[in-house]
Amino acid sequence: MPFDPNWPPLNAEIESAPFRNQFNALKALNDGLQATVDSQQTQITAQQVTIDDLQSNVNDLSLQSGDNAQAIKDLQDRVTALEG
């Protein structure tokens, strides 16, 4: 029985079986939500690893660009010295 937010009706007699069904339905909803949250957390963790790897690659490229810029400047200085 799925959870029925309109149950019990006003002034209804208390019976254990319908209440048990309501509580079991609520537990099933809660368990389903927890499974969704756990799955999303796993996906977020995997995406964070990917982001960290990409950031590391960007940092490596930045360092290489800096090294290349210095190498180009050194070559330009040598060419200038040879021309002079």
C-alpha positions in Angstrom: 0.0 0.0 0.0 1.5 3.4 -0.9 1.6 6.2 1.6 -1.8 8.0 1.8 -1.4 11.5 3.3 -5.2 11.7 3.6 -5.4 8.7 5.9 -6.8 8.3 8.5 -10.0 10.1 7.9 -11.4 12.4 10.5 -12.9 10.5 13.5 -11.9 7.1 12.2 -11.4 4.2 14.6 -7.8 3.2 15.2 -6.8 0.0 13.6 -3.2 -1.3 13.7 -3.0 -2.8 10.2 -3.7 0.5 8.3 -1.3 2.4 10.6 1.3 -0.3 10.0 0.9 0.0 6.3 1.3 3.8 6.5 4.5 3.5 8.5 5.9 0.8 6.2 5.1 3.0 3.2 6.8 6.0 4.8 9.9 3.8 5.6 10.0 2.6 2.0 9.8 6.3 0.8 12.6 7.2 3.2 14.8 4.2 2.1 14.3 5.1 -1.5 15.4 8.7 -0.9 18.4 7.6 1.1 19.5 5.3 -1.8 19.1 8.3 -4.2 21.2 10.5 -1.9 23.9 7.8 -1.6 24.0 7.5 -5.4 24.3 11.2 -5.9 27.1 11.4 -3.3 29.0 8.8 -5.2 28.6 10.7 -8.4 29.6 14.0 -6.8 32.7 12.3 -5.3 33.7 10.9 -8.8 33.1 14.3 -10.4 35.3 16.0 -7.7 38.1 13.6 -8.6 37.7 14.5 -12.3 37.7 18.2 -11.4 40.9 17.8 -9.3 42.6 16.0 -12.2 41.6 18.7 -14.6 42.8 21.4 -12.3 46.2 19.6 -11.9 46.4 19.4 -15.7 45.7 23.2 -16.0 48.3 23.9 -13.4 50.9 21.8 -15.3 50.1 23.6 -18.5 50.5 26.9 -16.8 53.9 25.9 -15.5 54.9 24.7 -19.0 53.7 28.0 -20.5 55.8 29.9 -18.1 58.8 27.7 -19.0 58.2 28.2 -22.7 57.8 32.0 -22.3 61.2 32.1 -20.5 62.8 29.9 -23.2 61.4 32.2 -26.0 62.8 35.3 -24.2 66.2 33.6 -23.8 66.2 32.8 -27.6 65.2 36.3 -28.4 68.0 37.6 -26.2 70.5 35.3 -28.0 69.3 36.4 -31.4 69.6 40.0 -30.4 73.1 39.4 -29.1 74.1 37.7 -32.3 72.6 40.5 -34.4 74.4 43.1 -32.3 
